[in-house]
Amino acid sequence: MKIAMIGTGYVGLVTGACLAKIGHRVTCVDQDSSKVRALRRGNIPIYEPGLETVVEQAVAKKKLTFTTDLAKAVKANDIVFIAVGTPQASDGRSDLRDVEAAAKQIAKAANKSKIVVVKSTVPAGTCKRVGRILGKHGGEHTFDVVSNPEFLREGDAVNDFLDPDRIVIGTATERAANAMRKLYAPFEPQDVPLVLTSLETSELIKYSANAFLATKVAFINEMANLCDATGADIEALSRGIGLDNRIGRAFLKPGPGYGGSCFPKDTLALTVQAQEADCPVRIVESVVDSNSFHIRRLGRRITDFCAASWGETSNVPLVGKRIAILGLAFKANTDDVRSAASTVIAPLLSKQGAEIVGYDPAADKAITELIPTLERAKSIEEAIKGADAAIVLTEWAEIGAIDWPTMHDLMRQPVVVDLRNLYNTVKMAQNGFYYLSLGRPHIAPV
Ligand SMILES: NC(=O)c1ccc[n+]([C@@H]2O[C@H](COP(=O)([O-])OP(=O)(O)OC[C@H]3O[C@@H](n4cnc5c(N)ncnc54)[C@H](O)[C@@H]3O)[C@@H](O)[C@H]2O)c1
């Protein structure tokens, strides 16, 4: 089938490239001409394992092209995806301006009837609004609107797209349902369940899924704090509950709280929509509160732990101290720093007078755009050299494999705060570190 993909960001590029891989002919459109130029040269603008190969092969087979010309792409294709950003607006709602603008542009460019598939995450009711915009600006042409939310995880996006747990399709017309069945027919041999439903249900499935996963994250972080307070061990606790099939092991690892470009904005947007509908989602509201409380509390714990480890009694213990932040992306295997823990912790410590140096294997460019003043190191060693403390925020394999005995001598003071529980507590003590992790015993050098 022939597809135009409006928006070539994390979702649009992965979706477009993977649809091309399974046999469709895809034109990826983006208004950012530098992105399109880079893609045409074969440069992938984001860090996403495996994506480069998929793009390269699809381009070589002439299944995938890139353009800034939305009108031409719309005219040439019967199915048009909208995969533009829906960031958080200042009032917590989802900012739908790009979706609405794309819908208007599609309508104006249409030369015949089209199927318009909303891939962006949008609140329930948005696809109907998109339908009204298309109707208003589309002249005599008719448009079938489909909601087809995306569940890929950055860092594992290609695998997630090609091996999905389910495909969710919301639509009100049989014609669109049939077109979407045909589009995803290559997944039939894999027995991928297809959830065919209404527009609103499909839209809400996406928010419910993210809110549920965010709830697991917030829950395990609260349990980790309780482990700290009671002397229990979060690793055993997590295993002990996660082995119950009704609960499952995924998303039960303590950390600095959920971040990234989806959970924070989607949980908040869901609470706002629910409040406006006069049926507040109290659990999700608590999750949002719990997550922001967690990261702020961790900020305080980092300061207290470092001060105690240094034997620093001043009421401004971080002044003049050099702190290395290891991992700036919101999770491993991505360069995405949107709502990453680093974007909270680095300014927080810096405000208390610490000199911060950050290291990330992939997010250097992204963090520079967000926090231009942050000093960055080119390697773990460079970040750690002369540091009074190292704070681990992202679970990159490279960071998990740090040889701490070697690092010990590079640091000014042997203090490690690990918000991903990557290292063995006993070994860290044996290696001479003051070591704080989450929901596990605090360790002083032995
Ligand atoms: N990133 C994820 O992991 C993820 C996962 C699932 C769902 N989503 C959802 O998918 C949507 C897209 O997210 P993203 O992370 O890919 O965003 P992104 O910011 O990486 O990409 C959006 C792209 O759309 C382009 N764009 C905006 N308006 C346009 C227009 N009118 N014409 C052409 N191009 C236009 C922008 O230039 C940008 O390149 C959001 O709704 C998001 O919530 C994201």
The ligand as an SDF file (V2000), in Angstrom:
LIG
                    3D

 44 48  0  0  0  0  0  0  0  0999 V2000
    8.6220    8.9540   21.3030 N   0  0  0  0  0  0  0  0  0  0  0  0
    7.9760    7.8740   21.7470 C   0  0  0  0  0  0  0  0  0  0  0  0
    8.5560    6.9860   22.3550 O   0  0  0  0  0  0  0  0  0  0  0  0
    6.5040    7.7120   21.4850 C   0  0  0  0  0  0  0  0  0  0  0  0
    5.9120    6.4530   21.6530 C   0  0  0  0  0  0  0  0  0  0  0  0
    4.5500    6.3160   21.3930 C   0  0  0  0  0  0  0  0  0  0  0  0
    3.8090    7.4220   21.0020 C   0  0  0  0  0  0  0  0  0  0  0  0
    4.4110    8.6380   20.8660 N   0  0  0  0  0  0  0  0  0  0  0  0
    3.6040    9.7680   20.4050 C   0  0  0  0  0  0  0  0  0  0  0  0
    3.8750    9.9440   19.0120 O   0  0  0  0  0  0  0  0  0  0  0  0
    3.8040   11.3380   18.6710 C   0  0  0  0  0  0  0  0  0  0  0  0
    5.1050   11.7910   18.0230 C   0  0  0  0  0  0  0  0  0  0  0  0
    6.1260   11.6810   18.9900 O   0  0  0  0  0  0  0  0  0  0  0  0
    7.6720   11.7960   18.5910 P   0  0  0  0  0  0  0  0  0  0  0  0
    8.4420   11.4580   19.7970 O   0  0  0  0  0  0  0  0  0  0  0  0
    7.8980   11.0350   17.3410 O   0  0  0  0  0  0  0  0  0  0  0  0
    7.7680   13.3680   18.2850 O   0  0  0  0  0  0  0  0  0  0  0  0
    8.9860   14.1540   17.6090 P   0  0  0  0  0  0  0  0  0  0  0  0
    8.9530   15.5010   18.1880 O   0  0  0  0  0  0  0  0  0  0  0  0
   10.2230   13.3380   17.6830 O   0  0  0  0  0  0  0  0  0  0  0  0
    8.5820   14.2210   16.0530 O   0  0  0  0  0  0  0  0  0  0  0  0
    7.5470   14.9750   15.5290 C   0  0  0  0  0  0  0  0  0  0  0  0
    7.9590   15.4380   14.1480 C   0  0  0  0  0  0  0  0  0  0  0  0
    6.8310   16.0010   13.4930 O   0  0  0  0  0  0  0  0  0  0  0  0
    7.2830   17.0770   12.6760 C   0  0  0  0  0  0  0  0  0  0  0  0
    6.1070   17.9070   12.3230 N   0  0  0  0  0  0  0  0  0  0  0  0
    5.2960   18.6100   13.1450 C   0  0  0  0  0  0  0  0  0  0  0  0
    4.3060   19.1840   12.4360 N   0  0  0  0  0  0  0  0  0  0  0  0
    4.4820   18.8290   11.1410 C   0  0  0  0  0  0  0  0  0  0  0  0
    3.7900   19.1050    9.9360 C   0  0  0  0  0  0  0  0  0  0  0  0
    2.6890   19.8400    9.9130 N   0  0  0  0  0  0  0  0  0  0  0  0
    4.2780   18.6090    8.7870 N   0  0  0  0  0  0  0  0  0  0  0  0
    5.4080   17.8530    8.7730 C   0  0  0  0  0  0  0  0  0  0  0  0
    6.0900   17.5410    9.8860 N   0  0  0  0  0  0  0  0  0  0  0  0
    5.6420   18.0230   11.0550 C   0  0  0  0  0  0  0  0  0  0  0  0
    8.3320   17.7510   13.5360 C   0  0  0  0  0  0  0  0  0  0  0  0
    9.2120   18.5400   12.7630 O   0  0  0  0  0  0  0  0  0  0  0  0
    9.0240   16.5410   14.1530 C   0  0  0  0  0  0  0  0  0  0  0  0
   10.1330   16.1010   13.3780 O   0  0  0  0  0  0  0  0  0  0  0  0
    3.4580   12.0690   19.9640 C   0  0  0  0  0  0  0  0  0  0  0  0
    2.0730   12.2170   20.0450 O   0  0  0  0  0  0  0  0  0  0  0  0
    3.9270   11.1030   21.0350 C   0  0  0  0  0  0  0  0  0  0  0  0
    3.2270   11.2540   22.2440 O   0  0  0  0  0  0  0  0  0  0  0  0
    5.7410    8.8050   21.0820 C   0  0  0  0  0  0  0  0  0  0  0  0
  1  2  1  0
  2  3  2  0
  2  4  1  0
  4  5  1  0
  4 44  2  0
  5  6  2  0
  6  7  1  0
  7  8  2  0
  8  9  1  0
  8 44  1  0
  9 10  1  0
  9 42  1  0
 10 11  1  0
 11 12  1  0
 11 40  1  0
 12 13  1  0
 13 14  1  0
 14 15  2  0
 14 16  1  0
 14 17  1  0
 17 18  1  0
 18 19  2  0
 18 20  1  0
 18 21  1  0
 21 22  1  0
 22 23  1  0
 23 24  1  0
 23 38  1  0
 24 25  1  0
 25 26  1  0
 25 36  1  0
 26 27  1  0
 26 35  1  0
 27 28  2  0
 28 29  1  0
 29 30  1  0
 29 35  2  0
 30 31  1  0
 30 32  2  0
 32 33  1  0
 33 34  2  0
 34 35  1  0
 36 37  1  0
 36 38  1  0
 38 39  1  0
 40 41  1  0
 40 42  1  0
 42 43  1  0
M  CHG  2   8   1  16  -1
M  END
$$$$
